[in-house]
Amino acid sequence: MVSTQDREVVVPGAVYGVQEDSRSTVRQLQVAVPLLSGDRTAVFVLTTEDIDRWDDHLQVVIAILGSLSLSEPADAPDPGSDVGPAGTGAPNSAPPGFDTPFG
């Protein structure tokens, strides 16, 4: 699914330290890509006020979407295995060198 929309939004003047609010037109693109599992969707969203360069922004989105793979990698671990990130052997563990509350 692909959806685009132009919307006029009110920008509170207090954000910029001025008295009066202003209005701005923003354009948004949403692309929903179903995942291989069939029960989830990845949503990519671009929102910008820079409508004059919209075609340039679209080229970036096209490049990102073109980098997606819609097939399983040949060396993917079994989804039921306990191999965590970076092959650490434990689910939800951080790669070596990263200190997190989970690993």
C-alpha positions as CSV (number, residue, x, y, z in Angstrom):
1,M,0.0,0.0,0.0
2,V,1.2,3.5,-0.9
3,S,-0.4,6.6,0.4
4,T,0.5,10.3,0.0
5,Q,-1.1,13.4,1.6
6,D,-0.5,17.1,1.8
7,R,-1.6,18.7,5.1
8,E,-1.5,22.2,6.4
9,V,-0.4,22.2,10.0
10,V,-0.2,25.0,12.6
11,V,3.2,25.6,14.1
12,P,2.9,27.2,17.5
13,G,4.8,30.4,17.7
14,A,6.2,29.5,21.1
15,V,8.3,26.8,19.5
16,Y,10.3,29.5,17.8
17,G,10.0,32.2,20.5
18,V,7.5,34.4,18.6
19,Q,4.0,35.5,19.4
20,E,2.1,34.4,16.4
21,D,1.5,30.9,15.2
22,S,2.3,30.1,11.6
23,R,1.0,27.6,9.0
24,S,3.1,25.1,7.0
25,T,2.2,22.6,4.4
26,V,3.8,19.2,4.8
27,R,3.7,16.2,2.5
28,Q,3.7,12.7,3.8
29,L,4.4,9.4,2.0
30,Q,3.5,6.1,3.7
31,V,4.5,2.7,2.2
32,A,3.4,-0.5,3.9
33,V,5.3,-3.6,3.0
34,P,4.0,-7.0,4.2
35,L,6.6,-9.2,6.0
36,L,7.3,-12.8,5.0
37,S,5.6,-14.0,8.2
38,G,2.4,-12.8,6.8
39,D,1.2,-11.4,10.2
40,R,3.2,-8.2,10.3
41,T,3.8,-5.1,8.1
42,A,6.8,-2.7,7.9
43,V,5.7,0.9,7.4
44,F,8.1,3.4,6.0
45,V,7.0,7.1,6.4
46,L,8.6,10.2,5.0
47,T,7.2,13.6,6.1
48,T,8.7,16.9,4.9
49,E,8.0,20.6,4.4
50,D,10.5,20.6,1.6
51,I,7.9,20.0,-1.1
52,D,10.0,21.7,-3.8
53,R,12.5,18.8,-3.5
54,W,9.9,16.1,-3.3
55,D,11.3,14.2,-6.3
56,D,14.7,14.1,-4.6
57,H,13.2,12.7,-1.4
58,L,11.3,10.1,-3.4
59,Q,14.6,8.9,-4.9
60,V,15.9,8.2,-1.4
61,V,12.7,6.3,-0.4
62,I,12.9,4.3,-3.7
63,A,16.6,3.4,-2.9
64,I,15.6,2.3,0.6
65,L,12.7,0.2,-0.6
66,G,14.9,-1.2,-3.3
67,S,17.3,-2.5,-0.7
68,L,14.7,-4.7,0.9
69,S,14.7,-8.4,0.4
70,L,11.4,-10.2,0.1
71,S,13.0,-13.7,0.5
72,E,14.7,-15.4,3.4
73,P,18.5,-15.2,3.5
74,A,20.1,-18.5,2.6
75,D,22.1,-18.5,5.9
76,A,19.2,-17.4,8.2
77,P,19.0,-19.1,11.6
78,D,16.0,-21.2,12.3
79,P,13.3,-18.8,13.8
80,G,12.9,-21.3,16.7
81,S,16.5,-21.4,17.6
82,D,18.1,-19.7,20.6
83,V,20.7,-17.9,18.5
84,G,20.6,-14.2,19.4
85,P,22.0,-11.1,17.7
86,A,25.5,-11.3,16.3
87,G,25.5,-15.1,16.9
88,T,26.0,-14.7,20.6
89,G,24.0,-17.9,21.3
90,A,21.5,-16.2,23.6
91,P,18.2,-14.5,22.7
92,N,18.1,-10.8,23.2
93,S,21.8,-10.5,24.1
94,A,23.9,-7.6,23.0
95,P,26.7,-8.1,20.6
96,P,30.2,-8.2,22.2
97,G,31.3,-4.8,23.4
98,F,27.8,-3.4,24.0
99,D,26.6,-3.0,27.5
100,T,22.9,-3.1,27.8
101,P,20.4,-4.0,30.6
102,F,19.4,-7.0,28.5
103,G,22.8,-8.6,27.9
